[in-house]
Amino acid sequence: MTNLTLLHEEIEAIKAILINITSQYNSAEDQEFLMDACLYAHELPKRLRKFVNDFKNSEPKSGFCVISGYPVDDAAIGKTPGHWKYRPEISPALEIELLLVILGSLLGDALAWATQQDGHIIHEIFPIKECEDEQLGTGSTQTLWWHCEDAFHDYRGDYIGMACLRNPDNVPTTIASVDNTQIDPELIKLLFEPHFIIRPDDSHQEKNASDPYNIPMDTSDSRRMAYQSIREMNNNGEKVSVMYGHPQSPYIRIDPYFMPRVEGNEPAQLAVESLIKSIDEVLLDVVPHTGDIFFIDNCKAVHGRKSFKPRYDGRDRWLKRINITRDLRKSRSARTSCISRTIY
């Protein structure tokens, strides 16, 4: 694991930057802020910038990194919400949301999905009562099976960034890097071939919109068209490889819970089962603590979450999450403008 603990003087320097930003912006999703986030990142302490830059360039074997020690005012952020659709005009956790985006800008650009949490860039991760048994970040009593984020989509993020506001029950995130697995080279060859279907996960389904009977529309009906695209992917999945890049240190896209069996090709099915077993064997429990900001390489590592019993008393586990792409241009055909961060 790659870890950096912030020093007192680094925390003070970061706070000074954030005071300046909060005097100008009320949201980490403000378009002008998103465009300038990388400029603010240039002001961060050099040791911190180097840490994130090294993670980006060296692709460490762990597949993730953690920045610890940033203070979170527990009283100021208030109770863990009951649902992500109830968003105040100004987030009580604005400071750490801004920091998450700024740090993420050292890796790439934050992006959003029109079909996920109503198109918000900042995703809320906490237990929602009606989602207890669902395969969602807002689930709880069911294990969230490990996966690459948005593995079904060609425009998925290269990194996932998360900031922990509270985790009183020490609920672990599970993480495993493909670089730590051991797979027969002959099976790897099959995994590099397009034999596999990955269907959209439940977070992109219409039933999980804030109001599935009243999907918000812009003038071009693009939100509704986005859900139509998800339905088409559900019904007519395109075959893809689950590995790509260099065979000796491959990248992966995989989400076993949403992958049907490979029909009529037992060697390919055996290959993906071997990969799944190998990842299971190296899966780590990583407990996020208050103030931790961590980034997962979505091309090298999978992540999930152990099950837990929420209390719904305003004190449950609460994280913020963003998706980050190293190349925003690759999704231009799915965004309404070059500066838009929302994929339709």
N, C-alpha and C positions, 0 to 999 in steps of 0.2 A: 504494500500500500504506500502511496505517495502522500505525505502529510506535511502541512506547514502550519505552525501555530503563530498567530499574529503577536507581535511585540506591542508594548504599551504605546510607544511613539508611532508605530504604524497605525494603530487604531485611532489615535488622535488625528493623524494626517487624513485618514479616510473620512472621519467624522467632519472635518473641515470641508472636504470636497462635497460631501452629501448635504451639508448645510447650505452651500451655494446652490446646489441643484434643486433642493426642495423650495428654495425661494423663487424658483422659476417654473417648476412643474408640479402639478398635483397628482400625476400618474406616471408610473413606469411604462405605460403603454402610449404615452403622448408621442405622436409621430416625430416631432422635432427632437425630442429627447432620444428616441431610438436612432435617429440619424446621427446624433452627436455623441452617442454613448462611447464610441471608441476614442473620441477626443478627451473625454473625462478620464478614460482608462489610462491615458498617457500621464495623468497627474498622480496616479497611484504610486505608492512606494516601490522602488525598483526591485527589491527582493521579491515582492508579491508578483509583480509583472513578469519577472524572470521565471518564477515558479510555474505560472500558468502557461507561459510561452514554451517552457521546456516540456510540459505535459503534452502540449499540442504537437511539438516537433519530434519528440523522441518516442511517442507512443509506448509508454512503459507497460511492462508485462501485466501489471495489476489491472489495467483497463480503467482505472478511476483515480481521482485525487481528492483530497479533503483540505479545506482551509478552516482552521479552528480558531475560536477565541473572540469572534466579534460579539459584543454585548447586545442582548435583546431585552428590552424593558417589558417584563411579563405583564405588568399592570397596564402599560400603555397599549399593548396590542389587544387587550381584552380577551373575551372568551373565544374558544374555538367555535367557529360558526356551525350552523346546522346544515347549511347547503351552500354550494358555491354560487348559486344564482342570486343570493342575497348579498350584494356587494355595496358597501357604502361609497359615497361619492369620492371620498379620499380614504385610501386604505390606512388602517391603523399601523400596518407594517410597511408603510411606504419606503422607509429608509433602507430596510434590508432588501426590498424588491428592487430598488434602484441599484443597490450594490450588486445583486445577483446579475442584473442585466449588464452592468458595466464590466464586471469580471468576465461574463460570458462573451462580451464583445472582443476580448482578446483571443477568443477561439473562432468567432464568426458572428453571424447575424441572428438575432432571435426571430422566430417565426411562429405563426399561429395557424390553426386549422379552422375553417368555417364550421366544420362538423364536430368540433370538440370544445366543450365548455363555452358554447355560444361565440366562438371566435376570439376568445381572450388570449393574449400572449402569456400572461401570468396565470398559471393553473393552480387551483387550490387542491391540496391533498390532505384530506381529513376524513374520518368516517361519517358517512351519511346513512341514517337509519334504514331508509328504503333500499339501500344498495349493499346491505350487509353481506349477502351471499353472491354478489356479482363479481365478475372478473374485471374490476375497476380499481383505480388508485383510491377511490372513495369507498371501497369495500372494506371488510374487516374480518368477519368470522370465517371466511374462506381464504385459503392461501392464494395470494396473487402469484400465479406461476411465472417463472422467469421468462424473459422475452427481450428482443430488441424493440425499442420503442417504434411504433408505426411501421413494423417490418413489412407490412403489405404494400407500402407505397414507395415509389421510386424517389419521391421528394422528402423522405423521412430525414430527420435531423441527424447530423454527425455526432452531436453531443446532447446529453441531457444535463441540465443544471438544476440543483435543488438546494434550498435553504431551509434549515430546520428552525422553526419557531419554538416548538416544544415537543417533547417525547417522554412524558413522565413514566411510562411503562416500559421504556427501553425496547420498543418494538423494532426488530431488526429489518433492514433492507438486505435482500440477498443479491450478491453480485458474483459473477464468474467471467473470466477472460478466456477467450478461445486459445490464447497463447499458452495457457496452462493445461490444456487438454492434450491427450495422446490418442491419436487416431491412425489406423492403418492407412498408409499413403495411397493404396488402391481405392479405398473408400473415399478419400479426399478427392480423388479424380471425379468420382460420381457426384460429390457435393458441389463441384464447380460447374456441373451441367444442369440445364434447366428442366428438372424433373418435378418440381415441388410447387404446390399452391399454398399461398398464405392469404387467408381471408381477413377483411377488416375486423379489428377488435371491437369490443362492445362500446368503448368510449366514443366511437364515431357513429353509432347507430342513432336514428331519429328518436327512439324511445328514451334516450338519455340527454336530449336537449332540455333546456330549462322548462320549456312548454312545447311538447311534441305536437300539440294540436294547433300551434300558432308559431310556426317557424318564421323568424323575422326575415324580411326581404329587403334587398336594395332594389334600385330601379330596373336591374337586369335579371331579377330573380336568381341571382348567382348562388345564394344559400340553398335554395331548393334544388338547383342543378347539382350542387355539391353532394347533397344527400342522394340524388338520383345516381350519381357516379358511384357512391358507396354501395347502393343496391345492386348496381351492375357488377361490381367487383365481388359481391357476395354470391351472385348467381353464375358468373362466368369468370372465375379466377384464371389469371394468366400464369403459366408455368415459369418459374424462375429458379435460379441456382440459390443455394443457401450460403455458398462461399464464393468469394471473388477476390481479386487482387493477386498477391503472391502466394503460391502454395505452401511455402515454408513459414509464412506468417500471415495467414489469410484474414480478410475481413469477413463478417458474417451478417446475414439477415435471417432471423428465425423467430418464430412464435408458435411453439408446439401446440398450445391449447387451441389455436385457430388454424391448424394445418391438417387437412384430411390425409388419409393414407394414400400412398402412391400406388394407384391401381395398375396392375399389369406389369410392374417393374419391381420385383422383389429385391434385386441388388440395390436399387436406389432407396427403397424403404429400409433395408438393412443399414445402409450408410447413414441415413438421418437418425435412425434409432441408436446407432453407435455414437453419433455426435451428441445426442441428447443424454445418453448414459454417461459419456465422458464429462459433459458439463455438470451433470448432477454430482459427480464425484469431486469436483473442485469448487462447488458453490460455497461461498463464504457468507457468514452473518456479519453485517456491518451496522452498528447501532448509531444512528445520527443523534447528536446532542445539540442542545440549544445553542444557536450561533454558528453551527457548522454549515459551511457552504461546500457542496461537493459536485464534481463533474464526472460523468460517466461517458466513456468513449462508446458511442452507440454503434460503431463499426467494428469494435473489438470485444465488447463485453455485453453480457445480458444482465438484467436486474429483475427483481421481484420483491415480494414482501411476505413475511411470515404472518399467519393468522393471529388475531388478538380479539379480546372482548372489550369493546368500547363501553364507556359509561354514559356518554351524551350529557355530561355535566358541565360542559364548557372548558374542560381541562384535557381533552383527548389530544392525541398526536396531531400535529399541524405542520405541514411543509408547504413551501412554494416551489413551483417547477416551471422551467422554460425549456423549449426546444431550440437548438442552435444549429445552423447550417454554415459550413465553410464556403459554400457557393450559392448565394441567393439567386444568381442568374439562372441556375438550372431549372427553377420553378417558375420562370417568368410567364410561361403560357398559362399558368394556373393562378396568376395574381392579376388584379385589375389595373395595376400601374407598377412602374419600376420601383417606387418607394413603398408600395404596400407590402406588409409582412404576412398577409393572410392568404392561405392556399385554399382555393375553391375547387 
